[in-house]
């Protein structure tokens, strides 16, 4: 019986850790009147280093593919 209770205890701990981010997200969503992350820019409007690298990589790939097809 002790093994079952210990297993139940550890499963509750694991479940609490697993669902803590969801609970935090719901709490923040309710706390800020439906804006969980505050005022954010629409997706894709801001420039970033990663976006520039991705655009450069796509352009290089297009150039190499066009040279290979000629």
Backbone bond lengths (Angstrom), bond angles and torsions (degrees), N, CA, C in turn:
res aa  C-N    CA-C-N  psi(-1)  N-CA   C-N-CA  omega(-1)  CA-C   N-CA-C  phi
1 X - - - 1.454 - - 1.526 110.93 -
2 X 1.356 115.50 -35.90 1.461 119.39 179.49 1.513 112.28 -64.53
3 X 1.337 117.33 -34.30 1.461 121.18 179.05 1.528 111.08 -65.59
4 X 1.315 116.33 -39.10 1.463 120.71 179.75 1.529 110.48 -66.34
5 X 1.322 116.61 -42.37 1.461 119.82 178.94 1.530 111.55 -66.40
6 X 1.321 117.00 -38.84 1.462 120.32 177.71 1.526 110.70 -65.09
7 X 1.320 116.66 -42.73 1.454 121.07 177.30 1.526 110.65 -61.70
8 X 1.315 117.54 -43.52 1.461 122.05 177.92 1.528 110.27 -60.56
9 X 1.318 117.24 -43.49 1.463 121.56 178.87 1.531 111.22 -59.90
10 X 1.346 116.75 -49.07 1.459 119.82 -178.94 1.529 111.91 -66.76
11 X 1.308 117.50 -33.33 1.472 119.88 177.03 1.523 110.70 -66.97
12 X 1.329 117.79 -36.89 1.464 120.52 175.67 1.524 111.01 -64.23
13 X 1.319 117.39 -40.76 1.464 121.40 177.95 1.529 110.42 -62.52
14 X 1.319 117.15 -47.76 1.465 121.43 -179.83 1.532 110.68 -62.49
15 X 1.317 117.27 -42.60 1.467 120.74 179.14 1.528 110.93 -64.48
16 X 1.314 117.03 -39.80 1.466 120.24 178.14 1.512 111.93 -62.35
17 X 1.325 116.73 -42.52 1.468 120.68 178.52 1.525 110.41 -68.33
18 X 1.319 117.53 -38.64 1.457 121.04 -177.84 1.528 112.19 -68.00
19 X 1.325 117.42 -36.66 1.454 119.68 -175.91 1.519 113.70 -99.21
20 X 1.322 118.57 2.28 1.463 121.09 178.66 1.532 112.51 -60.68
21 X 1.341 120.44 -43.53 1.472 119.09 177.95 1.527 113.00 -60.76
22 X 1.313 117.05 -37.62 1.462 119.88 178.12 1.520 110.83 -65.40
23 X 1.320 116.80 -43.23 1.460 120.14 177.53 1.513 112.07 -62.70
24 X 1.328 117.43 -39.85 1.462 121.08 178.40 1.524 110.61 -64.83
25 X 1.346 116.59 -42.86 1.458 120.33 179.05 1.531 110.67 -61.29
26 X 1.314 117.36 -44.80 1.471 121.01 179.11 1.518 110.34 -63.14
27 X 1.330 117.39 -41.92 1.459 121.26 178.30 1.525 110.85 -61.08
28 X 1.332 117.33 -46.36 1.468 120.47 -179.19 1.525 110.61 -67.29
29 X 1.323 118.04 -35.84 1.458 121.80 179.49 1.523 110.54 -63.99
30 X 1.313 116.48 -41.89 1.461 120.76 179.51 1.529 110.50 -72.22
31 X 1.332 117.34 -37.59 1.457 121.62 -175.02 1.519 112.59 -68.37
32 X 1.332 118.40 -29.52 1.461 120.89 -175.41 1.529 112.44 -108.87
33 X 1.297 117.93 29.68 1.466 123.15 175.56 1.531 112.96 54.55
34 X 1.298 116.30 48.81 1.460 119.55 175.54 1.509 114.60 86.06
35 X 1.323 119.55 7.15 1.457 122.47 176.80 1.533 108.17 -120.11
36 X 1.334 117.89 89.06 1.463 119.72 -172.34 1.519 113.82 -64.92
37 X 1.319 118.49 -25.48 1.454 120.49 -177.95 1.518 112.16 -117.22
38 X 1.321 117.45 16.93 1.455 120.53 179.98 1.515 111.17 76.51
39 X 1.309 116.07 -157.24 1.461 121.38 179.00 1.523 109.18 -81.76
40 X 1.310 116.55 113.07 1.458 121.23 178.96 1.513 109.15 -120.59
41 X 1.331 115.21 157.99 1.455 119.92 177.29 1.524 109.14 -76.03
42 X 1.320 116.83 150.97 1.460 118.98 174.69 1.529 110.15 -61.01
43 X 1.306 116.22 150.35 1.460 121.20 -176.06 1.526 110.98 -62.40
44 X 1.328 116.08 131.63 1.454 121.28 174.27 1.509 114.45 92.40
45 X 1.306 119.17 -4.51 1.462 120.44 -178.01 1.523 113.25 -86.26
46 X 1.302 117.72 -21.72 1.455 119.82 -176.85 1.521 110.48 -97.53
47 X 1.326 116.45 146.74 1.447 122.14 178.71 1.522 109.00 -88.32
48 X 1.312 116.76 144.08 1.462 120.20 178.27 1.519 109.57 -147.88
49 X 1.306 115.24 163.26 1.456 121.43 179.55 1.526 111.09 -61.86
50 X 1.310 117.13 -40.88 1.466 121.24 -178.84 1.529 110.71 -65.46
51 X 1.328 117.46 -40.87 1.466 119.95 178.38 1.520 111.20 -64.84
52 X 1.332 116.86 -39.80 1.469 119.75 178.49 1.525 110.32 -64.89
53 X 1.340 117.23 -41.78 1.466 120.28 178.09 1.521 111.13 -62.98
54 X 1.321 116.52 -41.92 1.466 120.17 179.89 1.520 110.91 -64.64
55 X 1.330 117.47 -41.90 1.461 120.52 178.61 1.524 110.78 -64.08
56 X 1.329 116.30 -40.50 1.461 120.80 178.76 1.530 110.49 -64.70
57 X 1.317 117.81 -42.25 1.463 122.19 178.92 1.528 111.06 -64.62
58 X 1.318 117.14 -42.02 1.467 120.74 178.36 1.520 110.52 -63.80
59 X 1.330 116.42 -42.60 1.465 120.38 179.71 1.529 110.61 -64.52
60 X 1.339 117.78 -42.70 1.467 120.95 178.13 1.521 110.62 -62.37
61 X 1.326 117.54 -40.05 1.461 121.76 179.00 1.528 111.19 -64.40
62 X 1.326 116.16 -42.58 1.468 120.58 178.31 1.529 110.87 -61.41
63 X 1.345 116.24 -43.11 1.468 120.16 -179.89 1.520 110.78 -63.84
64 X 1.347 116.56 -45.08 1.464 119.63 -179.91 1.521 111.84 -65.28
65 X 1.327 116.95 -37.72 1.473 119.86 178.59 1.521 111.03 -68.43
66 X 1.324 117.18 -37.99 1.460 119.65 179.69 1.526 110.82 -69.82
67 X 1.347 118.37 -35.69 1.466 121.51 176.87 1.518 109.74 -69.00
68 X 1.311 118.89 -37.92 1.459 122.51 -178.71 1.523 112.18 -69.93
69 X 1.318 116.85 -29.53 1.476 119.36 -177.85 1.521 112.27 -82.64
70 X 1.326 118.49 -11.70 1.486 120.98 -179.59 1.485 112.10 -82.94
